[in-house]
Each structure stands twice: as C-alpha cells, then as structure tokens.
Amino acid sequence: MATAEGGHPPGRARSRRLRAGLATPTLLGLPVVWLVLFFVVPIAIVAAYSVNLYSLEPGPHEFTTAAWHDFLHSSVYLRLFWKSVRMSLTVSVIIVLLAYPLAYYLALSGTKRKYVLLLLLIAPFLTSYLLRVLAWKVILGNDGVINSFLYWTGLRSPDHPLSQLLYSRFAVMLVLGYIWLPFVALPIFVSLESLDRRLLEAACDLGASRRQAFLRVTLPLSLPGVAAAFLFVFIPTLGEFVTPSLVGGASGYMYGNQIVDLFGTGFPDWATGSVLAMFLLVVVTVLTLVFSRFLRAGEPASG
Amino acid sequence: MDVALSKRGGRLLRTFFALVVLFLYAPIVILLIFSFNKSAIPSFPLAGFTLHWYREFLGNSELKDALQTSAIVAAISSTCAVALGVLAALALTRRRFHGKSAVSALLLSPLVIPYVVFGISLLLLFHTVGVSRSLLTVVIGHIVISLPYTILVLVPRLDQVDVSLEEAAYDLGAGPVGTFRLITFPLILPAVVSAFLIAFTTSFDEYAVASFVVGPRLTFPIYLYSALRFPSQLPQVIAVAVVVLVLSLLVVIAAELGRRVVERRLESPTGRID
C-alpha cells in the first residue's frame, strides 16, 4: 500500500492517527494547489519550451527535439556540465571526509557539551550565504587580506601577488566547501548518534579491535547518513551560479552560470536554456531517487 | 575501555574540531576587524579605528530600504509557508489516505530542485500569464522554497504530541478547529516558532530565485549583490555584513536554546516515559 509509512511499527502508527478532525482534502488542498500552481506548472512550462511545444516567440511552433539534439551533440555544454560535475564532486567528497570526524567526535566521544558544540558548528550555515561569499572575496583578492598580509610582512612582493586565489576554480571550490561543511556534518551526526553503542561493546567483547569495530560496525551503520550528507551538498553545488559569478571569474564558470546567461539580457536563447535546465533537473531527480532508495535500504539496520 | 575512541584519538579529534571551528569563524572575524578599519580598501596594514563605515551605512537610504523590503517579504512569505506547512504536516501525521508517499514527495520536492532551474521556471510562468515582476512574485517563490523546511520541522513535533489529548478534546465536544486551537497548536508552538524562523531567514537571505523574479524594488540580497560590483561601496557593505552576521548568529543561538527549554517544559506535564 502506498499509505504505509516506513520506519514505524504498525501498532504505533495507528495509535498516532486521530479518528476525528478536519478532512484530508481540507488540510492538503491549499499546500498541494500552491505547489502545483507555482512549482509543477512552471517546470512543465520549461519542459514544453525545451521541445518547442510552447514559445514566447511569435509564429507557429510544433513539437521538435532539435534543441535537445543540439545540446546532446554540443561539446561546449556537455564539457561544461562535466566540469561542474567534477568540481562539485570534489567539493562534496572532501567536505564529507572532513565532516565525518567532526560528527564522530560530537556523537561518540562522550563530550558533555555535544549540543552546544553542534550549534557552534552549524550556526555559520544559518547566517547569510551572500555575506559569507563576500568575506572570502575580501580575503582572497589581489589586494585582499591574504595578499596584503604577505606584502606587509615582506613574504611576497606586491608585483607578484598570489593571483590564483580569487577568480579561479580553486576559489569557487574553497568557498563552496566553506559554505556547506557545517551542514554536511548534520546528517552524519544524526546517523552516528542513533547508533546503538551496545553493538560496539559486543564487537569489543568478541575480540574486535577499535579499528575493526569501526570498519565493520560503525562505518557501515553510518553510511546512510554519509550518503544523505553527500546528496545534500552535491545537488545544490552542481546547479550553483551565485558563488562562481562572484569569485569564479572565467575559469570558475559553471553550468548554472550558462543557464543564467541563456536567460539573460545579452544573447538570450530560452529554448536552449530550457534544455539545459531540464537536463540538470533530470540528473538531480535520478540521483535523488537512487539515493533515497539506498537510504531506505539502510533504515531497518539502524532502527 | 572506551570502544569508540582511544584517549589519544579523542584528543586528536578535539584538536581537529577546534581547527575547523576556527576556519568557519575566521572569515567572519576578519570582516569584523576590517569593518572598523580606516582605509577604504580592506587590506593590511590596518590603518586605525573608525566607526565611519557604520555611520555611512546608517545614512544610506537605499540600503535601509532594501533591508526593510526584505523584512516585509520574509515576514509575509514565512507566515504563509508556516500556515501551509501546518496544514500539510497535520495531514501527513494525522490522516490516512491513498498516495501519501506521492503527496509527501511532492511537498518535499522543492528541497532538491536546483534554484537556478526553479528561478527560470517561475520567470517563464510569470511571463506566460503576463504578471509583471514585483515583491509579490518574490513572495510566491519564497513560499515554495520554505514550505518543505517548515514541514520537516513540524512533522516530528506533531508525531510526539499524544493523540489521546486531541481525542479527549473531541470527546468533550470541541470541534476540529477548537481542538487545534486549544490543544494541538499550543503543544507544537515551539516547532511553529522554529519553522517560522527558518522560513524567515531562508527568505531574508535568498538571492538565487529572487534574482529572476524581483521587480523594481530590491530585496537586501539583490541590493548586496549589485553593491559588490562597486569597490567604493565595499567598506560599508562590510559593516552591514558584520551587523547582519552577528545578529543572525545571536538569533539562531537564542532560538535554539529557547526551543530546548520550552520543549523540555512541555514534555514534563504529559508524563510520558519512553
């Protein structure tokens, strides 16, 4: 049945359900209508635009996959897509690897102030995104904090600044990593926190070393959290356009920037832009479905 | 022995944690330092202490307009998102219906859409139906992206509320609205406040979607982005940045601590033992 909920034992699920109250359509009507009107329909329009079923340009238009065909055979757009995939994959893997020990420390070291420390870690993520990018712009620029510090201390002459700091692929990846690192620790922390410590004690009693207990108990049981963390950072960074436009320059230009430019004021090409957008959406949706299956498969083990 | 961590490993991890926290807060601290710096270019050596940039930003009416606009947009969109979120969360936790997993997938799907895709989708929609871009169009977009966050905060709290309290209210003759107002709402109030704060900060800080659908009145992030292109504006933008960053850090921490205290207090009288 589609109504079955994952996770809850059936008895508990039933006791949580109220026998009286507002009817389901009354409750769901507004939220669902809102999302259909302002989320589903807009995406459908982009999809229609990408196959020329709809266009803002006057004249007859009929179904054609020409724009899709051009896209799939264009080395420019696909190369840019792979470049973006490589960039956000690198960022995601590195910060998941960095976040794991942080989450491990909070969940399993037995520290008394674990929620205070968790809040300390997460808080920067909840502040302004744009302003954190701004901070790095100030730090990395040719006359920025790092370079001017180097000139001032005489470690480097002003004629030879570290010019690759800002407006580079490196800058984009550093800033994206900086922005998403606190957030990535959260799902890993949750999965480690819900880990039954008796399993570790049992492994130990059966002669496992700490290392073995980690590799064969802790790590496998925390993989759903790791997968969720990876997905939570990979998806938004793949479609990113704000950070690259502020600190990326030409070499940090990403797929998302291309979409924006195709809808921009210079040489707009909304049909091609719609294809690029729909392609990104398809990739992201497939990834989400694959990962959510993996996450669900991990659920009974951790419960 | 501790099975998770050796003494040495614990020390190592603590040092690593401290270093990462340092890395996370260093840029904010650097902004703080340079916001008081006399020079118009944020670089070493420091030129001396001044409050000039703070004064300048307090006199910048465009900037204050943008802050006010964002506050209005955030207040409206987060109120609507929380209202829709409460309705949806009630249906998901209290009702049984066909296609529940499909509906919850729809309700949460704005979480995973790349904002650039959603932004151009809204732009095309408003073009198609002939609605000109304004604050209203920004509000509409922000409600969509905050709605799933409110649901994610509200559902676990509704799951914790003992349904027999609501059933008792029904048995004693309270209607569905009365039961919600007198029983359910007070019990989930801490989560409603968290949901509101999350939706508010999401909207207040949102640039990507707004950049496609914003009208002639600029929101704060849009103003900020355009100001970043003019180096002469940088020092006062840094001063604003410091004010906003420090304020939002304080609000986040206060809200989280407050929620913990209130929820602990709400837990006790029901006397539930897990």
Interface residues (C-beta under 8 A of the other chain):
Chain A: A2 T3 E5 S15 R16 R17 L18 R19 A20 G21 L22 T24 L27 L28 L30 P31 V32 W34 L35 F38 F39 V40 V41 P42 I43 I45 V46 Y49 Y54 L56 L98 P101 L102 Y104 Y105 L106 L108 S109 G110 Y115 L117 L119 L120 L121 A123 P124 L126 T127 S128 Y129 L130 L131 R132 L134 A135 W136 K137 V138 I139 D143 G144 V145 N147 S148 F149 Y151 W152 Y178 L181 P182 R197 L200 E201 A203 C204 R210 A213 T218 I235 P236 L238 G239 F241 V242 L246 G256 I259 V260 F263 W270 G273 S274 A277 M278 L280 L281 V284 T285 T288
Chain B: M1 D2 V3 A4 L5 S6 G9 G10 L13 R14 F16 F17 V20 V21 F23 L24 Y25 P27 I28 I30 L31 F34 I41 P42 S43 F44 P45 L84 G85 L87 A88 L90 A91 T93 R94 R95 R96 F97 H98 G99 K100 S101 A102 V103 L106 L107 S109 P110 V112 I113 P114 Y115 V116 V117 F118 I120 S121 L122 L123 L124 L125 H127 T128 I140 G141 I143 V144 L147 D159 V163 E166 E167 Y170 P176 V177 T179 F180 T201 D205 Y207 A208 F212 P221 L224 Y225 L228 L234 V237 I238 A241 V244 L245 S248 L249 V252 I253 E256 R260
